[in-house]
């Protein structure tokens, strides 16, 4: 299975009153149920006309109130010119003139910053102010951190400061929330029923021109336009430009069938090739962002590649089907299931691996902790195995693993999320998917992990050591090392001599309550 990869620039916001910014393409997905919505405030739907519509005016009039303009601001570092203020040559001239050094003027070597603003689009999906947009619209120029502030403007010119509820770089989606009630909103439709040639309407904020309406047709489906395995874009010739990012693509019934995300543009302007994240992929992502603030995906623990014509011929296949396993993560779900390098995976959980429904997409939506059948081809024979899916690690963890820097209890660094609880004599670290697999923990075990324990501590004497998972402290759930350490410190300040840990030690089948005495805090 071969997919053309093309360089793309995001249909995203430009710097306000300045040059348009481009973003590296990232992306996607899972599957979900549509949340119940207030039908009284929902945008009314209309039966689609037969043949080409005479006008989109009625449709646009109904839908425009639910589409919003998004403006963001962030502080960006000003790059110093080679001979500018603070440069070595500038300092030389200052000393020659008898002027004080630059750092005396500005209080140090702090980098100079300026405020940068950008624009994008979004749409309201509930009357109480949940708004969908693209991740890159609300992400800093470094590509990872959120912007400093987000402002949402409605068609009636009302403005709201928006909170970023969650972001998902893999699908390039984000969910915002404004404090408002009774807002007009739109619903997600069924993008799986969309066909090439169907009419679509896009509404957005291109170049800051809010409320712009364009129309076109669906040019292609399931487009893969980057190395991201989750790409399943809808391609359209409806005019999409910078600033349309995050805006909705509607069918003629007024349902959102896609989120405008990217354009192919050799010149930076619209050339009739735009891409939208399908609604079927966006709905489960948005629902997870709304409920837990992040997206959890199934994980098999393999590196895969397409089976092209040459590989198909070398394996004796009549056609290029499935995806070939290039590498298997040691100790991962695939390894434990018996999947081997060189296997060709044909289906997972009864779903065939195809160009339109690749392995990554199937596994992502198959459910963490589920045991699913995997059908594969090995040495010309069909083999059926069962694999229990884990949770997909973060992009940072996957990148570290690819560099041979996998972060588990045996290989930690100063960058890891850790905290000391000195009165207990333990060091706590985050329970990452990798550590969960290393400790073989069930998905229902949540908490923080003991990375180190002092040999003379009461915790160590009671079997609480490296690999123990602290679920609660004094009946309070622990989700981060800092949170756990703070609970212990509050207990010490309240004059308590001990804390009650609900902890799963490596030898325990289930967590148990253990009282642990606190010692005097260590002196600095």
N, C-alpha and C positions, 0 to 999 in steps of 0.2 A: 504494500500500500504506500503510494508515494503522494506527498503533498507539497505543492509549490510554496516556498517561503519567500515573502517579499518584504522589502524595507518599507515601513509605514510610519507616518507621523500621526499622532493623536489629533482627533478633532476636538481640541481642548481650548481652554481659555488662553488668550494672549495676555501679555502684561498690559495693564490698562494704560491707554494712550501711548503704547510703546510697541516693540516688536513682539510678535506672537511666539509663545513658548511651545516647544515640542517635548514629548515625553517618550521614554522607552516603553514599548508595548509589553504589557503583562496580561495575565488573565485567569479561569473559571470554576465550576459547578456541582450541583446535587439535585434532589427532587422533593417537593413539599405539597402540603395541602393549603388551599387558599383560605386565609383568615376571614372570619365573618366581618362584614363591614356594614356601616349604617346606610341603608338603602335610601333614606330620606335625603341625604346629602350627596349621594352618588351621582355622577354625571349620567344623564339619561342616555340610553342606547337607542340606536335606530337600525331598522332592517336594511341590509346592504342593497343598493340598487342593482338591477341587472345590467350587465355591460358597463361601459365606461361612464362614470358620473358626469353629469353636466356641470356640477359645481361642488366644491368642498366647503362652501361658506357656512352652511348650517352645522356641519360637523366641527369645523374650526371654532365656531362661536361657542359651541357647547364645551369643547375640550380646553380651550385656552385658559380659563380661570384656574385649572388644576396644574398648569405648568408654571414653574417659577424660575426667576433669574437668581443665580448664585454668585456672590462676590466674596473673595477671600483676601486676607492680608497676612503677611509674614515678614519677619525680619531676615534680610539676606546680607551676607558679608560682602562688603565692597572690595573688589580685587585692587590691590595697590598697583599703580603704574611703576615700571622699572625705575623711573626717575622722579616719582611723585613724593608726596609727603611721607616721611618715615623711611624712605629708601636709604641705602648706604650713601649714595651720592648726595641726597638731601641733607643727611646728618653731617657730611663733610663740610658742605657749604654753611650750615648753621654754626658749626664750631669755628669756621673761618671768620664768620661775621660776628662771633661772640654771642650768638643766640643760645638760649638753653636747649637741651635735647628735646626731641619730640615727646618722649614719655612724660617729661615734666609738664608739658602743656595739657595732655589728655589723661594724666593720672596713671599711665602704664602702657603696656603693649597690647591693650584690648583691641581687637579688630573693629574697624569702623563698619557700621551696618546702615542699611536704609530699609524703608518699608516698601515691599513689592505687593502689588495687588493683581488679581486675576479674575477672570469671569468664566462661568459655566452655566449649565442648565440642570434642572431637576423636575420632579413631579410628585405631587402629594398623593399618598396611597391610603390615607385614613383621615377622618374629619378632625382628629385630635393632633394632627401635625407631624406625622411621620412622612419623610421625604426621601426619595431615592435619587442618587446621582452616581457619578463615577468616582472611584477611589482617587484617580489622579487629579480630579478637580479639587479635592480637599487635602492633597498631600504636598508637603514642602518640596522645595526644589532639590533637596537631597534624595528624594524618591522614596523615603522611608517614614519620616515623621509627619504628623498632621500639621496643617497650617495653624497659625496663631488664632485666627478668628474667621467665622463664616457668617455672612449675612444673606438672608433669603428675602427676595422682593416679590410680592404677588402682583397680579395684573392690575389690581386696584391701587397700587403704589404703597400698600402697607409693607413695612419692613420688620423683620424679626431676627434676633441673634439666634443662631442654630447651634445645637450641641451635636457633636459627632458621636453617634451611638456605637458604631462599629465600622470597620473597613476590611475589605477582602481583596488583597492585591491579585490573587490568582484569577478572579473573575473581573477585576477592576470595578468593583461595586462598593458603594458606601451607603450607609443609612444615617440620616439626620433627623433631628426632632426640634420643633419649635413649640413654644408655649402658646397654643391657640386652640380654639374650639370652633366647630361648625364650618370647617374649611371644605371647599369643593375638592373632590378627589376622583381618581380614576382607578379602574381595576386592571389586574393582569388578565390577559386572554390566553388562549391555547396556541402557542407558537408551533406545536407539533402538527397542527392542521394547516399551517401556512404552505402555500405552493408557489413555485417559481411563476412569476407573471401576475401575482396578486397585487392589487393597489395598496399602497401604504402612504401614511401622512406623518411627517416629522414636524414637531414644534419645539422651538428652542430659542437660544440667546446668542446667535452667531455674531461675533465681533461687537458684542454689547447691544445688538439690535433685538431686544426682547420681544417675545411674542411672534417671531417670524415663523410662517407656515410654509412648508414645501411639500410636494407630493411626487411620487414615483412608483416604481414597481419593485417587487422582490426579484433580484437578478440571479441569486444563487443561495443555496442553503448549506449549512455545515462547513463553512469556510474555515480552514486552518491557515492562519496568516503569520504565525510566529512559532518558535520552538516550544511554546507552552502547550502541553498535551491536552489542556482543557478547552482550547479554541473550538468553538462551534458556531461561528458568527452567521447571522443573516446578512447577505450582501444586498445593497439597494442602490438605485441610481437617483433616489431622492436627494436633493441638494443638502449636504451636510458640511459645515465649515467649522473653523476654530470657534469655540464657544458653544457649539451644539452638544458638546460632551455631557453625558448624564441626562439628556433630554429623551422624551419618549418617542417611540415609533408606534403608530396606531394602525389598526386595521379599519375598515370602513364601518365597523360597528362601534368604534370608539374604545376598543380594548387595547391595552398596551401589549404588544407582541414582541417588543425589543427595546433595549436601551442603547441609544446611539453612543458609540465609543471611539471609533477610529475611522480614518480615511486613508486611501492610497492616493498620494499626491506628489508627483515629481516637482511641482512648483510651490506647494504649500496651500494652494487654493483648491476648490472643488473641481473634480474632473469626472464626477458621476460614479465614483466607486467608494461607497461608504459601508461601514460595518456596524452591526448592532448585536449586543448580547441577547440571545433569545429569552423570552419570558419563562419558558420551561426550565431554563438553567438559573435564571435570576430569582425566581420565587423562593426556592428552598434556602438560597444564600441569604436573602433579605429576612426571611423568617428566623433563621439562626442568629443573625445580627441583632434582630429585635429582642429575642429571648435571652441570649447568652453573651451577646456582644462580640462574638467571633464565629468562625466557621470550622466545624469538625468534619473531617473526611475519612473515609475508609482508606486503608493502606495495606498493600500486599508485600511490599519490600523487594521489588524487582526493578531493574533498569531494562527498558524494552526498546526495540526499534522496529520500524516497519519492515514487512516482508516485501521486497521489490521483486521484479520479474526474474532477476539474476539469482536471488536467494531462493525464490520459489523453484526455479529449475534445478538448483544445486541440491535441494531437499526432495526432489522428485515430485513436487506438487504441480497439479494441472493449472492452478491459479494462485495469485498472491493473496492468501487468506491469513487472518490472525495476526499476531505480533510475536516476534521472537524475543526470548529472554536473553539479554546480553550479560547481566550480572544478577546475582542473588545476594541479598543482605544476610550476612551470617546471623543466625538466631532470630531472623525476622519471620513473619507469618508464612511466606513462601518457602523458606528454608525448612521450617518445621513441618510444612505440608508435604515436603519431598519434591518440590519443583526444582528443576536443575537448569543450569546454563545451557542454552541451545534448544530448550523446549519451545515449541510454538503454541502459544495459548490461543485456543479457538473460541472459547466461551467461558463466562463467569456467571454463576447464579442463573443459568439458563439464557443469558443474553449473549448473542453472537458478537465477537469482536470484529468490527468493521470500520471502514473509513468514517462513517457517520456516527458511530458509537464505539469509540476506542476504549482500550483497557482502562486507562486512567479515569475516564468518565464513569464507566460502569462501577469500578471499585469505589470511587469517591462517594457514590450514592447508595452503596449496598449495605451500609450500616456497620458501625464499629462494634466489634465483639461478636458479630454473626459468623457462623460457619457456613460457607457457601461452596457448592460444587464447582470445580475447575476442570474443564475439558481441554486437553492438550495433545499435541502430536509429538511423539518421541521416537526417533529412529524409524519413522514411517508407520508407527502404530499409534492408535488412539488410546490415551490413558485418562482415567478419571480420578481426580484427587479431591479431598476436602481441605479447605484452608479457612482458618479463623482470622478475620481481618482485624488489624490494630488501628490506632488513630494515626493519621498522617502527621509526621513531625513538621515543625515550622520550616520555612525556607532557610532560615539561618542554620538550623540543625542539619538540614539536608546538605547545605553547602559545606558545613564543617565536616560532615561525614565523608563528602566527596574529596575533601582535602586530607582525609585521614585524621581528622581532629574531632571525632565523635565524642560528645560530652556525656559521659555517664559517671557513675561513682568511682570508676577507676581512672578517669581522665578528666579532671576538673581544672578550671583556670580562674584567674582573678576576675574575669569578666562574668563569671557565673552569678546567678541571683542567689546569694547566700546571706545568712545573718547568724550572729553569735547569740546564744542564750547563756551568758557566763555564769549565772547563778545555778544553772543546771549542768554546766560543764559540757555542753554540746554545741556543735555547729550544724545549722540547718540549711538545706538547699531545696530548690524547686523540684517538684515531681514532674519531670518532663516525660514525653512519650518514650524516649529512649531508656530512661531509668525505669519506667513502668515495665517495659519489655524485659529489661535486665533482671528486675526483681520478680517478674512473672505475676504481676498484680492484676486482679480483676478490675474492670472498669468502674465498679461501684466504690472502690477504695480511693478516696480523695484526701489530700492533706499535704504535709511537707515531709521531707526525708532527712533523717539524721545522717550527715556526711562524716562526722567525727564525734567521738565521745571520749572525754578524759577518763583514764583508767581508774582514778580514785574518786570519781563522781558517784553519787547515789544512783543516777540513771544507769550507769554502766554496771553497777552491782546488781541491778534488777533486770539485766539482759537487754537494756535499751542501748543499742549500738548502731554501727554503720549498717544502713539498709532498713532500719526501723522507720515506719511511716506513722507520724503523729497526726491523727485525724482531728482530735479536739483537745483543747486545754481548758480546764475548768468549764466544761460544757459549751465552750465557744469553738465554732469551726475554724480551722486554720487553712488558709488557701495560699498564703505566701510566707516565706521565711521571716520577713520583716513584721508581718502581722502576728506570727507566733511569738517572736521575741518580745513584741510590745505587750502581749497578754501576760507573759511571764513577768515582765518588768512592772506592770500594774499590780500584779499580785504581791510582788516584793514590797512595793511602795505602800500597799495596804496593810503591811505587817504580817503577811502570811508566811508560814515556815515551809509550806509544801504546796505543790500544785497537783491536780488530778489529770493525768494524761490518758486519753483514749487512743491507744497505740497498737499497731500491728507490728510485732517483732518478726524477724525472718522465720522463727520457729513456730509462730502462731498461725492457725488456720483462719482465725478471724480476729479483729481488734479486741483488746481487753482494757479494762481500767486499771491503771497503776498509779499509786501515789508516790511522788518523787520529792524528796527534800531538797530545799534550795540552800546553797552555801552563800557566804558573803561575796559580794561582787568583787571582781579582780580590780586591783589598784592600777591606775595608769602609770 
